[in-house]
Amino acid sequence: MAIESMEMSLIGSLLLSPDKVLAVAEVVKPTDFQDFRAQLAFGTIMTEWQGKRQVDLVSIAAKQPQIAAFLAGATSMACSPAALSHAHEIADGARMRRIKTGLTAATMNVDADAMLAEIMGLYQHEMRAGKKSPAIHDVLKRVDGIVKSNRKKGAVGFSTGMDFLEQLYTRYIPGHIWTIGGFTSVGKTAFMVQQIANLLTSGENPLILVVSTEMTEEQVVSRIIANITGVHSYRILNGKYHDAEEEDMVEIAKSTLAGANLAIYDDIYRLEEIETAFRKADLQGGVDVGFVDYVQNCRWPEAKSQYQEQSEIAKRFQSLAKDVRATVVCLSQVSNDVGRGNTDQLELKGAGEWAAVSDLGIILTRHKTEKYRLKCEVKKNRHGALGVAEFEYVREYTSIVSK
């Protein structure tokens, strides 16, 4: 059926069966119609329906007499059983037109990064928007689909490889956001590296993305290899091994990394660039766990203050985690109140939104005298229990194990 006929059929169906307005309104909006008469008719139907007034041919024609002939013709073409499918086709057609227009505009941008950012934004707003019905029976269907997938896989999400966190019902769950806070040099990056190494050696083969705002990609890789082998990253980067066995271990670890689904960025800082990296990975096969080290180095140029900047970044990262169905792990500095001992809450530097958006919030602290000891305290766990555990650095400070 031609789009013009489909639009008329849908309008006619709503005039004859106004009980279908609610279901159709969740799918299509007035601007999705190509025919201006259908736009006007649908907008008027929605206004009258929302005002709990009569919706039929006579009442709508009285409101919009200039399209009375169109409305009469629409009722003769009505096919109420097909109303919802027509609505989906009209909405999809409008989405494709917007995408075509957006792509045309994006390709005129001479800056390749800016062009990619526009395309990723287009993907987020058009390809994902309006795809999920909020009706409870539809939600339950999606839950059943997730349960079926998890049964096949054997578990929900991915294991952290840390018994302490597993006992608190904590795993890498799609759509969750973690915050790991601590002062400078307390061990946040080491904790992240341990998490990455656990994922890489778990046998589950997750897709991992790392945004490092402090270390270079070479340093990140050498730290991961050091964690796996026990050979310090300094000696790895300098090629100085104690013996051939150490060198062999490093080469084996490199082979493991070469076959891993791991992407590392060390040259992006702006919020839009980080969002683009995640969405690009999502388009190219998905991302399961993403790490950002650390969030106070991320930038949102529109911000007027650090508080506004960190508030926006926190909320956007939370949305990003849900958009790409990944666990996003954010490393953060802690607030000054934590340092003064004035609070026992999860308080991270820059904005209170970090605590608000966190599904899991961890604070790391070092022992005052025995620097190899690291306390890990779960201050917030939206889906599980709170707790405290002690870890210690082993093997030339290359890895962390629970005591």
Summary of the structure (lengths in Angstrom):
residues: 403
radius of gyration: 27.0
end to end distance: 68.7
largest distance: 91.1
contacts: 1259
relative contact order: 0.10
helix: 54%
strand: 15%
